[in-house]
């Protein structure tokens, strides 16, 4: 398998996971399949973690319309608000807090 084909297939797996996640479907099987596939690609020297993280970020942006880093920031803000007892943070609808 050449590198371009591998990366194309990896992106398709990321897209499938994010699309199913967006539809609130279970993605356990797809995640495990992707993990094995991506690990094999690393072992065979077709890719590395940095390249896969970039590919995942691109797929996330394509499906959700916002950067994966924005999602991680949102999750961290939510955890901090919960830990600090700042429940007024949750008065604003989640869809508004996301952007």
Beta strands, then each sheet from edge to edge (+ up, - down):
end
